């Protein structure tokens, strides 16, 4: 498959995997995560976001930004917002792995 050239920009996925600090419940963490949604929306350029966890407790925050430049700026700026504090403190910093990748293909099921 070739690169996505049908739009004037190439969306960029920000993929962050991590584990929670011991003692943080998934339900509390999800409440903390909800507080970050306005921050991401206000920053601009976020096309979608999902948060998942596997059976071993590894979380994935998957955000699609309008382009790589926006993704990198957001990664540097968004976590500084005070509304991100509880979310950030719930994450074990030693477990964090973040990377960015251009979205080359996207598919969604028809409703």
N, C-alpha and C positions, 0 to 999 in steps of 0.2 A: 504494500500500500504506500502511496506517495504522501508527502506532507500535505497538511490541510492548507490549501491555497484558495479556497472559496470565500474566505473572509479576510478583511484587511489586517487581521492580527492572528497570531497563533496562541490559543489559550495555553496556560501553564498550570500543571497540577503541582500543588504543594502537598507532599505526603510526609506526615509526621507520625512515627510510631513511638510509643512510650508505655511505661507502667505507672500505676498510681503509688503514691507514698503509702507505706503501711498504715492501716487504720482508716483510710479514706474509703467510704462505701461507694459503689457505682452510682447509687441513687443521688448521693450528695454531689458527686462529681458531675453528673448530668445537670443538676441544678446550677452548679457553677458554670458549666459550659453554656447554658442558656443565657447567662448574663453577658457572655461575650458576643452574642449574635448582633446586637445593635452596633457594637464597635466595628465589627467586620463590615456590616452594611454601610455605616457612615464613612468608612475609609474609601469605599468605592471600588468597583472593578471585580468584586466577587460574583461569580456566576452561579456557584453552588457549593454546598459544604455538607459533608456527612461525617459522622463519628461512629466508629464501630469498635467492638471488643471481641476477641476470640476466647475460646474456652480456657486458655491459659492465662488470661488477664492482660494480654497485649492489646493496647488500644491503638487505633489508627484514626487520625484526623486528616481527612482528604478534602482539600479545598481546590476548586478550579477558579483561577484568576483569569482576567481578560488577556493577559500577556505576561511574559517572564519579568519584565521591568516592574510591573505592578506587584507581582508575587514577591519579588525580592524586597521591594520597599515595604510591603505589608509585613513580611517576616521580621524586618528590623523595627518597625514603628508600632504596629498593632499591640504587641505584648506590653508596651510601656503604659498603655491606658490603664488607669486604676481599676476599671471594671474587669480587667483580666487578672487581677491579683489572686483571687481565690482559685481560679482555674489553674494558674501557673503554680501556686503553692501546693496543689494537690498532685502534681506530676513529679515523679522521681527524676531529677535532672540528669543523673548518671545513665538513665535508660533511654534518653531522647535520641532519636535518629531522624533528621530532617533532610529531605532532598526535593529538588524541583525538576520537573520533566515536561517537555512540550507535549501537548495532547495532539497526537497524530490521527486518531480516529475516535469517534464517539458514536454510540448506538443507544437508542432507547426504544423500548417496546411501545407499540401503539396502544392507546387507551382502549 
